[in-house]
């Protein structure tokens, strides 16, 4: 007779042996894991490199540390460092925050600057 919490039907379950649990047939093996991460040093666009150069140039010209720029732009310090190393492709919103911190437009931030002696 079924208990008060039972549906009244019986579930037929197969009891697996140790060999069946840990030595499956090769056709039955599936690997589920994390997706492959992109390799370090992946190609970065020329725009990202130009942005990285300009952010560093402007930050140093203002006499700011990465932390000061991050605070002024509302970003994380490590994110600013990654931008300066051209390790991150940033969103337009982040570019706008950085440009606003410097008092300029995003277009100005992407403009190549020629520095004599550099």
Number of C-alpha atoms within 10 A of each C-alpha: 6 9 7 7 6 9 8 10 8 8 6 6 6 6 8 9 9 8 8 10 9 9 11 10 8 7 6 7 9 7 5 6 6 6 6 6 6 7 7 7 8 8 9 12 11 10 14 19 19 17 25 22 20 19 25 20 15 15 18 13 9 11 11 14 13 20 16 16 25 20 13 15 20 13 16 13 17 12 17 23 18 14 21 22 16 22 18 16 16 14 8 10 10 17 21 17 20 23 20 15 18 17 11 13 15 18 10 13 23 19 12 12 12 7 7 5 4 4
